[in-house]
Amino acid sequence: MSNQDEIREFLASRRAKITPEQAGLPAYGGNNRRVSGLRREEVAMLAGVSVDYYTRLERGNFGGVSESVLAAIARALQLDDAEREHLFDLARANLSLRPARRRPAQQRVRPTVQRILDAMTDVPAFVRNNRRDLLAANRLGFAVYSEVYADGAQPVNTARFLFLNPRAQTFFLDWPGAATDMVASLRSEVGKDPHDRGLSDLIGELSTRSQEFSTLWAKHNVRHHVSGTKGIHHPVVGDLQLTFESMDLPADPGLALIVYGTEPGSASHDALSMLSSWDATQIQGATPQDAIMSDGA
């Protein structure tokens, strides 16, 4: 999908979500309205621009648009922080030169970052890129995500596992919620870097191989997914309710450190401690990934 198509469908989808009543407007036309959301002329009025100008913008022509106009449109459509950032990302991508799609960069985790991971012995931790490839993990991270690593696909990718591996339906306790969050976060990543070939290839693969992904992708929802909770069913210790925090690595653009935890004194805390003890009894001297892959074989 081109950047102009992205702009058109994103704005149209946000416009469809806001009723005149929510926008503080009289619902002219009553039951004869052909759309449940706002009309283009209503968005234009709320944003303080002409109908022709807003129509041009919604068609993806962002040439010369100012930040103040974008902000006015964001207010008119009642965009949240993630949606507003996505709108500005789409505008920047539209105004910049359009290079050919870049090949995926060879991303490596620096030894200093790996040492930080390895020093986290009581919590699961990972480093991932914007395509949701898991580039590195500590021992407890491998143990918690043993089902994902046992998938066998390379690179290890949580989005592919989520939508293409039937075991994901059991592994994620709230699979629909996990799927919705994953698609919305990938949509946000595409807005930031539409020329990332690896990311666009991943979206194309998932769109053609997963009807669930394709349906969610068509909604054009975006969100920041940097903290929260995640429920998983581990084959060894059962259900785990995990908190997580995602932190960008400024020295490694596109990479983020993901750290999981549990509430002190909770059943999940005890189960995670049990998992750590179980992992310590596995193959001595092997790397964490070797131990997990051997156990799952």
N, C-alpha and C positions, 0 to 999 in steps of 0.2 A: 504494500500500500504506500502511495506517495505521501509526502508531507502535507500537500494540499488536501488530499483525501482524509488524512488524520485530523487536520484542523476542522474540515467540514463536518465529519461525523462526530467528533468530540463536542463541538459547539451545539450541533443539532441534538445530540443525546442529552446534554445538560439542559438545553432549552425545554426539552420534552418533560423534564422532571419537575419543573416549576409551574405551578398553577397560577392563574391570575390572582386568586385569593392569597396565596402565599407571597406573591410579589406586592400585595397591597393595591391591586388594580381591580376595577369593576370587570366582571366577566361578560363583556359585550358578546352578544350572539346567543347566550344561554345554551340550551340544548342543541342549537344549530352549529355550534363551534365544531370545526372539522378536526381540531387538535385539542388534546387535553392539557397540553403544556402551553407555554407562551408562544405567540406569533413573533415573527421577526420584527414587525413594526413595534411590538410591545417591548422587546428587548432594546431596540434602538431608542425608544423613548426613555426607558429607565437609565440607559447608559449616556444619554445626552448627545447622540449622534444621529445623522440622517438615516432613513431606512435604506437608501441606496448604498451608503457607506457600510452599514452593518452587513447588508446582503453580500457586498464584495468581500468583507472579512470572512463571513461564514463560508464563502466559496473557496477559502484558502488563500486569498490574495492579501498577504500581510505586508506588502511593500509600503514602507513609510509609516507604518502604524507606530504610535508613541506608547510609552509605558503608561501614561495617564489614561489613554483610551482602553488599553488592556485591563488596567485596574478597574475602570468604570464598567467594563463588560463583566469582569469577575464579580463585582458587587451586584450587578443586575441579575446575574445567573446564580447568585448566592453560593459561589464556589467555596469549598473548604480549602485549607492550606495546601493540601496535596494537589487538588484540582487547579488551584491558582498557579502553583509552581509549574504544573504540567502545561498550562496555557502559555506561560512565558517561555518555557522550554521549546514548545512548538514554534513560537514566534521567532526565537533566536535561530532555530534550525532553518526556518523559512527564509530568513534574511541573510544567512551566511552563504558563502559559496558552496556549491553542491559537489563535493568530491565523489569519486567512485567509491563503492563500498569497500571498506578496508578489510583485509584478511584478519582473522582473530590474532591478536598479539600473543606471543608466548609468555604467559604470566607465570612467574615463579615466586615462591614465598622465601623471603630472605632468611638466612640462618638465624639472625637475631630474633625475628618474629617466631620462628619455629621453637627457639629456646624459651620464649615467653609462653608459648602453648604448652610445652613440655613441663614447665614449672607449675602450671595449673593442675595440680594432682587431684583436687577434690571436686572439680566442676568440669562438665563437658565443654569443649571449646573447638571452634573451627575457624578457618579462613576461607572465604568464598569470594567469587568475582560477581560482576553484575549479571552474568548469565546463570547464576546459581550452581556453577561448578564448585565442588568442594576440593580445594587445592591442598589443604593440610588440616590435620586434626591432632589433638592430644589423645592419649590412650583411652581416657574415659569417653571422649567424643566418638572414637571408633566403636567403642562398646555400645553406647547409646544408639548409634545409627547403624548397627550391625546389619539390619535388614536392607538399608540403602546400599551399603558397601557390598553386600552379598549379591546385589543385582547383576553385577558383572559388566555392566555397560561402562565404557570409557569415553570421555571423562565422567567421573561420578557426578551426577547432576540431580539435584533434588526435584526440579521441575519435571524432568523425564520420568523419574521414579514415581512421582505423585500421579501423573496422568497416564503412564504407559505400563506400569507394573501393577497387576491385580492385587499384590500383597499390600499396596499402599492403602487400600480401603480398610484393611484391618490395622495396619501400623498407625495411621492417624485416627485418633478417637473421633475427631470432628472432621471427617474428610471434606464435606462440602465447604466448611469454613476455611480449611487449609487451602483448598482449590481456589476459592474466591480471593483470598489474600495473595496467593502466588500470582494469579493472573493480573491483579491490580498493581502489584509491585513491578511485574515485568513490563506492564504498559507504561508505568512511570519511567523505567529505565530506557525504553525505546524513545520516549520523548526527549530524554537528556542526550541521547546519542543515536540518532536514526541511521547513521552510516556504519554502525557496528555490524559487520557481516556475520560474525558468529551469533550475535543476538538475533538478527533478522532470520538467519537460517534456523535457529532454535524455534522461533515463533512459527515459521512456516512448517517445520516438522510436526510440532504439536497440533497445529491447526488442521493438518491433513490426517493425522493419526488418532486424534481424540475429539470426539463430538462434544464432550463436556468442555474441553478447552476452547473449542471454536465458539460454542455458545456463550461462554463467559467473556471471551475476547471481544465479541461483538457488542458488549454492553459499554465498552469504553470507560470503565471505572478505573480510577487510580487511587492509590493510597500510600502513605508512608508506613512501612512495616519495620520499625526500628526497635520496638519493645512490645512486650505482651506476654501471653501464656500460650503454651502448646501442649496438647495432650497426645501421648503416644502409648501404644501397647507393645512392650518389649517381650520377646519370646522367652526370656529367662526370668525376669522379675515382675512381669505383668504391667499394669497401668502406671504411667508416670505423668504427673502434672508439672510441667517445667515452666519457669519464667525465663525470658531471654532478653538480652540487650545486644544491639548491633552497633558497632563503632567503626566508622571509616578509618582507614589507615592513610593519613595524609601523605606519607612518603611513597605510597603505592597506590596511585589513582585507580579507582575501580575495584579495589579490594576492601573487604570489611572483616573485622573480627567479631564473631558471634559467640557469646558466652551464655550458657544455660545454668540455671540454678533451681533450687527448691525452697519451699517455705520451711524454716527450722521446725523440727518436731513433727512434721507431717508424715503421712504414710509414704509419700513420694520421696521424702528425704531419706527415710529408712531404706526404701527400695533402691535408691541411687547408691547408698553406702554398700548395700548388699551386692549390687552390680559391680562396684569397684573391687570388692573382695573377690567376687567370682572371676573378674578379669585378671586379678593378680595370680590366680591359680592356673591360668592358661599357659600356653607354651612359653617356657622360660627362655629368655634370650632372644625371642622373636620380636620384630617390630609390632606395634599395635595393629597395623593393617594385616600383617601376616597372621597374627593370632586370630583375628576376626574371620579372615577368609578361610583359614584352616578349620576353625570351629564350624563354619557354615557349609563346608564342603561335604 
